[in-house]
């Protein structure tokens, strides 16, 4: 994980007023749900064959140790792919671009931390075949019961690319789908994000968190309830809108990875056995 961000884009000031300057909310929990951040930064690391697992956990541990030692403000959680190419995602949430910039300025001022992160970058880079970074803005009007569920173990992430000039149809499509879920599967949940930087254009993410694989089974089973709630007319309209506005889409499943993560203390307290499991007690030798 590089912990970098280009702070020189001329477009950033145009977006600051949209995001406000509320305090960071990554550590807040309300009713077992961590509120979805207004600004989501996702770093992807593609590991070389055989370089994931324990090898990647070791190099990522250097970042976590450096940040913890410096008592830095940066926090993030990671997820590794269960479908698609082998890769790890590192997700960080912020209330604004200004908050993101302030975090990185604080890190830059700490010479010891910067040096430790540079060393970690070199070691981690040896394991990677590629990496990229993207920035996303939350869309409340396209979300349904958003937020990370406390106790989540999986992430389901769908990425859509909308055809140029068809955003209004896309928004109509998603709102139609939300209406169907509200009637047929009201407990369904996802956070929707629109690209800000780092994708080819017209990108949207739909992210949901799952506490167990059984919830994946329930999600597929809920498809019939959704179709019944929509009815034949709205299902046909949904298909027509999708054909008109969606250029491509892909859905992948990820496993949340505590050993690659540096979550806020409140997350650890809410689910300590997952984020910071206690080491097993040593087995006593049996007297001979």
NORKACOR-V664859 format. One record per backbone hydrogen bond with DSSP energy under -1.0 kcal/mol. NH is the residue of the N-H (numbers start at 1). CO is the residue of the C=O. Records with the same first field share a line. If there is no record, write none. Layout:
NH = CO ; CO
This chain:
12 = 9
15 = 12
16 = 12
18 = 15
20 = 16
28 = 25
30 = 33
34 = 148
39 = 94
40 = 136
41 = 92
42 = 134
43 = 90
44 = 132
45 = 88
46 = 130
48 = 127
51 = 48
55 = 52
57 = 53
58 = 54
59 = 55
60 = 56
61 = 57
64 = 60
65 = 61
66 = 62
67 = 63
68 = 64
69 = 65
70 = 66
72 = 67
76 = 262
77 = 91
79 = 89
80 = 255
81 = 87
82 = 253
88 = 45
89 = 79
90 = 43
91 = 77
92 = 41
94 = 39
100 = 96
101 = 97
102 = 98
103 = 99
104 = 100
105 = 101
106 = 102
107 = 103
108 = 104
109 = 105
111 = 109
114 = 110
115 = 111
116 = 112
117 = 113
118 = 114
119 = 115
120 = 116
121 = 117
122 = 118
123 = 119
124 = 120
125 = 121
126 = 122
127 = 124
128 = 125
129 = 46
130 = 46
132 = 44
134 = 42
135 = 197
136 = 40
137 = 194
138 = 38
139 = 192
142 = 139
143 = 140
144 = 190
148 = 34
150 = 32
152 = 149
153 = 210
154 = 210
155 = 254
156 = 208
157 = 252
158 = 206
159 = 250
160 = 204
161 = 248
162 = 202
163 = 245
166 = 163
170 = 166
171 = 167
172 = 168
173 = 169
174 = 170
175 = 171
176 = 172
177 = 173
178 = 174
179 = 175
180 = 176
181 = 177
182 = 178
183 = 179
184 = 180
185 = 181
188 = 185
190 = 144
191 = 207
193 = 205
194 = 137
195 = 203
196 = 135
197 = 135
204 = 160
205 = 193
206 = 158
207 = 191
208 = 156
210 = 154
217 = 213
218 = 214
219 = 215
220 = 216
221 = 217
222 = 218
223 = 220
226 = 222
227 = 223
228 = 224
229 = 225
230 = 226
231 = 227
235 = 231
236 = 232
237 = 233
238 = 234
239 = 235
240 = 236
241 = 237
242 = 238
243 = 239
244 = 240
245 = 241
246 = 242
247 = 161
248 = 161
250 = 159
252 = 157
254 = 155
255 = 80
256 = 153
257 = 78
260 = 257
261 = 258
262 = 76
268 = 264
269 = 265
270 = 266
271 = 267
274 = 271
275 = 271
276 = 272
